Amino acid sequence: MERLNRLLRHSLLLVLSLVCISAHAAPLRQVLLVQNSGWMEPFYLDPASGFKPLVTQLAASAAGSGEVVIGAFNQADSSHPSPQWTYRGPGTHAKLADSVNALSLARKASGAYADTDFKEALLAAINTGLEGREGIIWIVTNNKNSPNNSNETQLKNREFYDLLHKEAVISRIAAFPQKMPVKSSNFEANGLMIYALAYGANAGAALEQVLAQPALATLLKDAGVRLKPLTQAAVRFIPTGVKDTPDVSAELAPDQQTVVLNIDVDGSPKTAVLLGRFENQFNPYQIHSAKVAMSLDMPGEALQSSISLDRIENLEPGARSEELSISLQLPPLPSQWSSEVLLSSGYQRAGAIEVRLSEQQLQISQQFIERMNELFPNDALPDVFLPSSEASASATRLPIVLQISYPLGPVLLLLALFVLALFGLLLAKSLVGGKKPVTVMVEGVAQQYPLKPFSSASVYDARQNKVATVKRGLFGATLEKLAADVAVRLK
């Protein structure tokens, strides 16, 4: 146990070093462990078994063009290693299916079917399959962990499952019960279990992205449960309305997580009372009891908030609580004439509602227990499904966006004034910008004077006597005569 812990911690330090060295790391490697010990006999020998096609599709869908390593695992002895690595390469290569189809049941040196050692397989997956780096480990199993057929199997299982829950380097665990009735001459089974483990801090988010792929969700029949972490994202908020504030409405964004609060600035509400329900996201766990607290986190603002619900009780996975209200003090809204709003009809401010559950008590839902009993009749529920003692509190950040709408009238008026001003400037430029010829008739002879607006020029007769002054205004020219006996006029 201590050896595994040291290996896990050493590998995590290696992971962090590699992340710091390379900001553009390749997609995380995935390892697929496929059990081939004696209890798996019907999955391999039943002619109608869909086991190997499922494994092939799982590896291909999960890895895609990324790298996947496949190993058959049981329990190593002097006659064979475990895991036995059969494939390493992209999930899209044809040899992947060939390697899965070639898998067979393992036997001991005595000829009996091999036993199973989950801990040994996990160590090898980390040390050899992932080479100590971050990655995703899949385990396809019938849930029977039986090293040496020991009488201490239950204790070994508990140690192994405690390690999965309590070792921080394993950041996320999901499980997918799969119904698959198979039968051989010795055994029969109703189904199997697929586990997905994220090894490393960044692997948790990577596993979430992998599981979100439509092809994988279809293959696994969207039947996944989350075993870890049970300290994050316990609930999501489903808005149902807004209380006594007609200028405010609420909805969920397309991601089905972000709460969007639409505010009409005409109403200028100081506080919004948001109505809704919490939905339990801890499948397969019932939130038997938990104390609720919340706060509003809006960067740059110190705002008050409160919630009408102080405790959640007996909330089944996927079920919704009784209706509750969340009072949110709204931040000061920017003026319509401020620089951040002036050229738009709306304004957004993003933050989060943080929901904290304390005194959290989780129980496996009865519906899930019944489902497991159907797939694994007469088997005890694996301890890996028991919630860790560390899952006594959880924090959930629910993104919230304030979508503030301003009336368009002032913006349109401002735009119209801007257009008029621009038109006036262009007109003035055209009028003022250049010289314009002004024609003056002196004793019947035309003389031209190019003049800019508000400029003037002296007018002379044929004897070079100054007889007048011509002046140009903004809209025309004028003439001032000096000699009454000389015929001078504007043409």
Buried (B, 14 or more C-beta within 10 A) or exposed (E): EEEBEEBBEEBBEBBBEBBEEEEEEEBBBBBBBBBBBBBBBBBBBBEEBBBBEBBBBBBBBBBBEBBBBBBBBBBBBEEBBBBBBBBBBBBEBEEBBEBBEEBEBBBBEEEEBBBBBBBBBBBBBBEBBBEBBBBBBBBBBBBBBBBEEEEEBEEBBBBBBBBBBEBEBBBBBBBBBBEBBBBBEEBEBBBBBBBBBBBBBBBBEBBEEBBEEEEBBEBBEEBBBBBBBBBBBBBBBBBBBBEEBEBBBBEBEEEEBBBBBBBBBEEEBEBBBBBBBBBBBBBBBBBEBBEBEBBBEBEEEEBEBBBEBEEBEEBBBEBBBEBBBBBBBBBEBBEBEEEEBBEEBEBEBEBBBBBBBEEBBBBBBEBBBEBBEEBBEEEEBBBBBBBBEEBBBBBBBBBBBBBBBBEEEEBEEBEEEEEEEEEEEEEEEEEEEEEEEBEBBBEEEEBEBEBEBEBBBEBEBEEEEEBBBBBBEEEEBEBEEEEEEBEBEEE
